[in-house]
Amino acid sequence: MEFIAMIIINGLQIYSFALIAYIIMSWFPGARESSIGQFLSSICEPFLEPFRKIIPPLGMIDISPIVAILVLNLAVQGAQVLFFSMF
């Protein structure tokens, strides 16, 4: 059970890094059209879409990815507390 908990927690942390990479790629023209950018888009956009519906952009700045990363990090911390309090 501990092994499964570690896989879930590490998977969430890797996904958090993928989100950060996807956000940084938006700063560079043409980066999202690369094969890596398209892959990150296919795995990150479904998670970011609900946040974009709730949080409108502030001018030209979209803060929904920041909120999404915070929610994901809270999920990682919650999973750690939940899984490791069981053992």
Residue pairs with C-beta under 8 A, 6 or more apart in sequence:
1 83
1 86
1 87
2 83
2 87
5 79
5 83
5 84
8 79
8 83
9 76
9 79
9 80
9 83
12 72
12 75
12 76
12 79
13 76
15 43
15 47
15 72
16 69
16 72
16 73
16 76
18 40
18 43
18 44
19 44
19 47
19 48
19 65
19 68
19 69
19 72
20 69
21 40
22 32
22 37
22 40
22 41
22 44
22 65
23 65
25 31
25 32
25 36
25 37
25 40
26 32
31 37
32 38
32 40
32 41
47 68
47 72
48 64
48 65
48 68
51 64
51 65
51 67
51 68
51 71
52 62
52 64
54 64
55 63
55 64
55 67
57 63
57 64
